[in-house]
Amino acid sequence: MTQTPAGVLLTGASGGIGAATALRLADSGVPVFAGYREHPEGVPDHRLVTPVPLDVTDVSSVRRAVGQVASAVGPHGLRAVINNAGLIVQGPLEVLPEASLRRQFDANTLGPVFVIQQTLPLIRLGHGRIVNVSAPTARIPVPFLAPIGASKAALASWSGALRGELAQWRIPVVLIEPDATRTAIFDNAAALGERDLASADTARVDLYRRQLAAIAQVAAKQRMVEPELVERVIAKAVTTSRPRRRYTAGRGARLFAMVSHLPAPMRERLVLAAMGLARAGREQAATA
């Protein structure tokens, strides 16, 4: 088999941020092994992009995918692995089903670890790096977004620990915190959230109707960034000679970073106000 020079393994490459990142890296001359779970047609059609079946929640799938990549790169190894695949579970924590919570952590927290475990030999060969896509909610807990925030906070913690474990090989571990991005992930999250609420105890869900309506109003007005803004930041983290430990992408992500340094009571009041929950709480108390 003809071997490919050191490239990048990118998960979640069949749409949104992943597809945009794959195309940018390939256009700059970096071979990309584009992991996809179900929809290979979403992977960019480019001579330097190789679609690879990869379900990060399935260790056997990860092993097969990394074996395919290893055969292609040979002694060149990998210059980076980008853990981009993920999903969003949202809703009142009281009523979220077990299956959805497990799916959240399988995809966002355990999946990247499985990929890292299998690719580290190739990263060492290629003198490469690890790039993990996190979220601003990893810094600041946001009501009704507990699962996504907690899963990414765990990923951030593991990234920090891993950075120390890999220090002797000088392998950078980088976190990317993107702003809310115009991709299908939010539509998918909304659909999953509606399904979870429909299957939950109606009386318990009704306790949160006013808050959920307030959040829906805020979400409808939310300004999202385009995937191209985020993929530029990811590409920089992959190609720069001395990557930072953490990058933010978008004004909202930068705002989260600044607010995270405020005292907890002030930070929590700001979050409740921004989400429309402070007013919803007052209205509900007035009608109780």
C-alpha positions in Angstrom: 0.0 0.0 0.0 1.2 3.5 -0.8 1.8 5.4 2.4 0.5 8.8 3.0 2.6 11.5 4.8 1.7 12.5 8.3 -1.9 13.6 8.3 -4.8 14.3 10.6 -7.5 12.1 12.0 -10.7 14.1 12.4 -13.9 12.8 14.0 -17.3 14.0 13.1 -16.3 15.1 9.6 -19.5 14.6 7.8 -21.0 18.0 8.4 -20.8 21.3 10.2 -17.5 22.2 11.8 -16.0 18.9 11.0 -16.6 19.1 7.2 -15.4 22.7 7.1 -12.2 21.8 9.0 -11.5 18.9 6.8 -11.8 21.0 3.7 -9.6 23.8 5.1 -6.8 21.5 6.1 -6.9 19.6 2.8 -6.8 22.8 0.9 -3.7 23.7 2.8 -2.0 20.4 1.8 -2.7 18.4 5.0 -4.0 14.8 4.4 -7.2 14.3 6.4 -8.7 11.0 7.5 -12.3 12.1 7.9 -14.2 10.0 10.4 -18.0 9.7 9.9 -20.6 7.6 11.7 -23.5 7.3 9.3 -23.3 9.8 6.4 -20.2 9.6 4.2 -21.8 11.8 1.6 -21.3 14.7 4.0 -17.5 14.3 3.9 -15.9 16.8 1.6 -14.9 15.5 -1.8 -11.2 16.3 -2.0 -8.2 14.4 -3.2 -6.5 14.7 0.3 -9.7 13.7 2.3 -10.2 10.0 3.0 -13.5 9.0 4.5 -13.2 6.6 7.4 -16.1 4.8 9.1 -15.8 5.7 12.7 -18.2 5.6 15.6 -16.4 7.1 18.6 -18.7 5.4 21.1 -17.8 1.9 19.8 -14.2 0.8 20.7 -14.2 -1.8 18.0 -15.1 0.8 15.4 -12.3 3.1 16.7 -9.8 0.3 16.5 -10.8 -0.6 12.9 -10.6 3.1 11.8 -7.2 3.7 13.5 -5.9 0.5 11.9 -6.9 1.8 8.5 -5.2 5.1 9.2 -2.1 3.4 10.5 -1.8 1.4 7.3 -2.0 4.5 5.2 0.5 6.7 7.2 3.0 4.0 8.1 6.1 5.4 9.9 5.0 9.0 9.2 2.3 8.7 12.0 -0.2 11.5 12.6 0.4 15.2 13.0 -2.9 15.6 14.9 -6.0 13.9 16.1 -9.0 16.2 16.3 -11.9 15.1 18.5 -14.8 17.0 17.0 -17.6 14.4 17.0 -20.3 15.1 19.6 -23.9 15.8 20.4 -26.0 17.9 22.7 -28.5 16.6 25.3 -30.6 19.3 26.9 -33.6 19.7 29.1 -34.5 19.6 32.8 -32.1 17.2 34.5 -34.9 15.9 36.7 -36.7 14.2 33.7 -33.9 13.3 31.3 -33.8 9.6 30.6 -30.9 7.4 31.4 -30.3 6.5 27.7 -29.9 10.1 26.7 -27.5 10.9 29.5 -25.4 7.9 28.7 -25.4 8.8 25.0 -24.1 12.3 25.9 -21.1 11.1 27.9 -20.4 8.2 25.5 -20.1 10.6 22.6 -18.5 13.7 24.2 -16.4 12.3 27.0 -15.6 8.7 26.6 -15.4 8.7 22.7 -12.5 11.2 22.6 -10.6 9.1 25.1 -11.1 5.9 23.1 -9.8 7.7 20.0 -6.8 9.1 21.9 -5.9 5.7 23.4 -5.8 4.1 20.0 -4.0 7.0 18.1 -1.3 7.9 20.6 1.3 5.6 19.0 0.7 7.3 15.7 0.9 10.8 17.4 4.3 9.9 18.8 5.5 8.8 15.4 4.3 12.0 13.8 5.4 14.3 16.7 1.8 15.3 16.6 -0.8 16.8 18.9 -4.3 16.3 20.3 -7.0 18.8 19.7 -10.3 18.4 21.6 -13.3 20.4 20.8 -15.0 21.5 24.0 -17.7 24.1 24.7 -18.2 27.3 26.6 -20.6 25.5 28.9 -17.6 23.5 30.2 -16.5 26.7 32.0 -19.9 27.9 33.2 -22.8 25.6 34.2 -26.0 26.7 32.4 -29.4 25.5 33.5 -31.1 23.0 31.2 -27.7 22.4 29.4 -26.3 20.4 32.2 -25.5 17.2 30.2 -23.5 19.0 27.4 -21.7 21.2 29.9 -20.8 18.4 32.3 -19.6 16.1 29.4 -17.3 18.9 28.1 -16.1 19.9 31.5 -15.0 16.3 32.0 -13.3 16.4 28.6 -11.5 19.6 29.6 -10.4 18.0 32.9 -9.1 14.9 31.2 -7.3 17.1 28.6 -5.4 18.9 31.4 -4.4 15.7 33.1 -3.4 14.1 29.7 -1.2 17.1 29.0 0.8 16.3 32.1 1.0 12.6 31.3 2.3 13.3 27.8 4.7 16.1 28.7 7.8 13.9 28.5 7.0 13.5 24.7 6.1 17.1 24.3 2.8 16.3 22.9 0.5 19.3 23.0 -3.1 18.8 24.2 -5.3 21.7 23.0 -8.9 22.6 23.8 -11.1 24.5 21.3 -14.1 26.4 22.7 -16.4 27.4 19.8 -19.3 29.8 20.0 -22.8 28.5 19.2 -22.3 27.5 15.5 -24.8 27.3 12.7 -24.8 23.6 12.2 -27.4 20.8 12.4 -26.3 19.8 16.0 -28.7 22.3 17.5 -31.7 21.2 15.4 -30.8 17.6 16.4 -30.6 18.6 20.0 -34.0 20.3 19.9 -35.6 17.2 18.3 -34.0 14.9 20.9 -35.1 17.2 23.7 -38.7 17.2 22.5 -38.6 13.4 22.3 -37.2 13.1 25.8 -39.9 15.5 27.2 -42.7 13.7 25.4 -41.6 10.4 27.1 -41.3 11.9 30.6 -43.8 12.3 33.4 -46.1 15.1 32.2 -46.7 16.5 35.7 -42.9 16.8 36.3 -42.3 18.4 32.9 -45.1 20.9 33.5 -43.1 22.3 36.5 -40.6 23.6 34.0 -42.9 24.8 31.2 -42.4 28.5 31.9 -38.6 28.2 32.1 -38.5 26.1 28.9 -40.6 28.7 27.1 -38.2 31.5 28.3 -35.2 29.6 27.1 -36.8 28.9 23.7 -37.4 32.7 23.2 -33.7 33.4 24.0 -32.6 30.6 21.7 -34.7 31.9 18.8 -32.9 35.2 19.0 -29.4 33.8 19.5 -26.8 34.9 16.9 -24.7 32.0 15.7 -21.3 32.0 14.1 -20.6 30.2 10.8 -18.6 27.0 10.8 -15.8 28.7 8.8 -14.9 30.9 11.8 -14.4 27.8 14.0 -12.6 25.7 11.5 -10.0 28.6 11.1 -9.3 28.3 14.8 -9.0 24.5 14.7 -6.7 24.7 11.7 -4.5 27.1 13.5 -4.3 24.8 16.5 -3.2 22.0 14.2 -0.7 23.9 12.1 1.0 26.4 14.4 4.4 25.5 15.7 3.5 26.3 19.3 -0.2 25.9 20.0 -1.8 27.4 23.0 -3.5 25.2 25.6 -6.9 26.7 24.9 -8.5 28.7 22.0 -11.9 30.4 21.9 -13.8 30.9 18.6 -16.4 33.6 18.6 -17.4 36.5 20.8 -19.9 34.4 22.8 -17.1 32.0 23.7 -14.8 34.8 24.7 -17.6 36.3 26.9 -18.1 33.0 28.7 -14.3 32.9 29.4 -14.4 36.4 30.9 -17.6 35.7 33.0 -16.1 32.4 34.3 -13.7 34.5 36.5 -16.5 36.3 38.3 -17.6 35.3 41.8 -20.1 32.4 41.6 -23.2 34.3 42.9 -22.6 37.1 40.3 -22.0 34.6 37.6 -25.1 32.6 38.3 -27.3 35.8 38.4 -25.9 36.8 35.0 -26.6 33.4 33.5 -30.2 33.3 34.8 -30.8 36.8 33.5 -29.3 36.0 30.1 -31.3 32.9 29.7 -34.6 34.6 30.6 -34.9 32.4 33.7 -34.8 35.2 36.3 -37.9 36.8 34.9 -39.6 33.4 34.4 -38.9 32.5 38.0 -40.4 35.7 39.3 -43.5 35.2 37.2 -44.0 31.7 38.3 -43.5 32.7 42.0 -46.2 35.4 41.5 -48.7 33.0 40.2 -48.0 30.2 42.7 
